[in-house]
Amino acid sequence: MHLLSSCLFFLLLSALPGRVSGLDTITGMYGETLEIPCNIGAIKEEDVLITKWKYDKGEGLAGDLLVKQKSQNVVDSATDEYKGRVSMGANSNLLLSEARLSDQRTFTCMVVASQDIREYPVNVAIYKMPAALEISEKAEELEIGKLTKLGKCVAADANPAANITWLKNNKPLVADEKGISIQASVMVDPVTGLSTTTSSLEYAAEKEDTDAQFTCSTQHTEGAALVSSPVTFTITYSPENIVLQVISQGPLVEGDNVTMKCIADGNPPPTSFNFHLMETMVRVDDSDTYTITNVSRDATGEYKCSLIDNPSLEASVDVKVNYLDINLSPSGSIVKSAGSALNLSLQIDASGKSKVSWTKDNVKLDKEPIFRKLTYSDSGRYECQVTMEQLSRKASFELLVEGAPVIRQLSKQRGEDGQHKVLICEAEGFPKPAVSWSINGTSPVESPFINGKITHKITVVPSANLTVSCTVTNKFGMDTRAINVSSLFVEVRMDKQDKYSDQTKLVVGIVVGLLIATMIVGLAYWVYMKKSKQGSWKTGEKENGSSEEEKKLEEKVEENSQKAEV
């Protein structure tokens, strides 16, 4: 009876018109368990008598899945593809395992209460992310300006079908049918219903695409974007520019090795070049350099390099070989006589402006030495240094001035204690002259022999007036000079006489000065009186005084004048 009543109830339920409460869509991921909600919020759960799940089989047919009566277990009535895949979860939700694309249909939850029947249809959409993206069939190289298939990007087993975007350095590429061409296709697996999208990129490279990173990506409806691993390509192009470099440590000088390097911007870069060395062309294979050894000043000039397969593309550079030659005349050891002249000649042959400096015995000279009349002090080692940029040359000579000795000065001076005298003989000559005196002295002192000069001193205590001579000799001759030396007693007396003589000269000078002054006053008076007489004759007046007085006055002036002369 219970089974019969249930069957009658279901027949009645099937006959009753159901009321549909909205239509929702939920999404599920391919291969995962999908939970489809049964919206019974409008009916209290304790009022529910029967809950039934069914699905749309198409063509107006419905398939049964699950039925649950109040206070009874769930009855699984699913067949075909849903057998063993469905179950009822909390709140009467339908649990569908191993979601497939064929599950994209409408599932309906029907709820029967004591006085109401409701249906809750739900559309199901199944999504699947594609497998990882990879770029395949990559080009070996890209040639500038030539449309070349760069590669193929595949997004396999996706639902819905993936849209593939190509990127260069993370910026999308847009097809323009000139330098960028993108072809895409989609294939659907007849068993799984999943779609595989294939996209091919043809690309005309540019020079700046060297080291550029190319990727492909897709943005799925559900989930994050997928991006392939980046790939780079060798960009090939013909050389457009060429440069010739000179590799050298500083300015080139004669004797150096000079290496020339030819650099072209092609990719791959050319490895063989023609080097034009002045009037000669040298072909170099598998190298971009050429070295000239032991260059001379004649190597100065223009050098070129060019491509073997494109001789019109060439580069040039001016090579300058610096040189510095000097010739000093005379040189070596030079022996000259004192008083003679020495003419120096310094010839400089240089590739640029040079600077000359001189030293004597390692001491810097302010200017070039000039020897018009050699002296013994001119003896020494002279060195000139000529510099031009980093080049430097030196030349030197050793000058020796020789000759017979000459006494330059013979002098005397009283000792500090006043009890002796010091005789000083200063002489020049080379070789070193020997010094001798005509008298014996004490405490002889001889100065160092420097620049052909020597000074010799002796101490004497003369008791009478003497004439002392100094003699200097070497292999070229001799010289003698004498000096008078008075005794110390005579000098003391002469000093006193000189003192008294000075006082007498002072007195006489004063007297003479007074007489001269008197004479000048008298002469002035006489002139005055004479002019006064002449003035009286002009006016016709008589002058006071007689001619006799005038005569006496004149005699007086003459007498004063004679006294002044005495």
MOGIFEN-V180428 format. One record per helix or strand of 2 or more residues. SS is the DSSP state (H for helix, E for strand). FROM is the first residue (numbers start at 1). LEN is the number of residues. If there is no record, write none. Layout:
# MOGIFEN-V180428
ss: [SS,SS]
from: [FROM,FROM]
len: [LEN,LEN]
This chain:
# MOGIFEN-V180428
ss: [H,E,E,H,E,E,E,H,E,H,E,H,E,E,E,E,E,E,E,E,E,H,E,E,E,E,E,E,E,E,E,H,E,E,E,E,E,E,E,E,H,E,E,E,E,E,E,E,E,H,H]
from: [2,19,34,45,48,61,74,80,86,90,94,101,106,117,134,141,148,164,171,180,195,207,214,225,234,242,252,258,273,280,289,297,301,314,321,324,332,345,355,363,376,380,391,421,434,442,453,466,477,488,547]
len: [14,11,3,3,11,9,3,3,3,3,3,3,8,12,3,4,12,5,2,9,9,3,6,3,4,6,2,7,5,5,4,3,7,6,2,6,6,6,6,2,3,9,24,10,4,5,8,9,9,52,19]
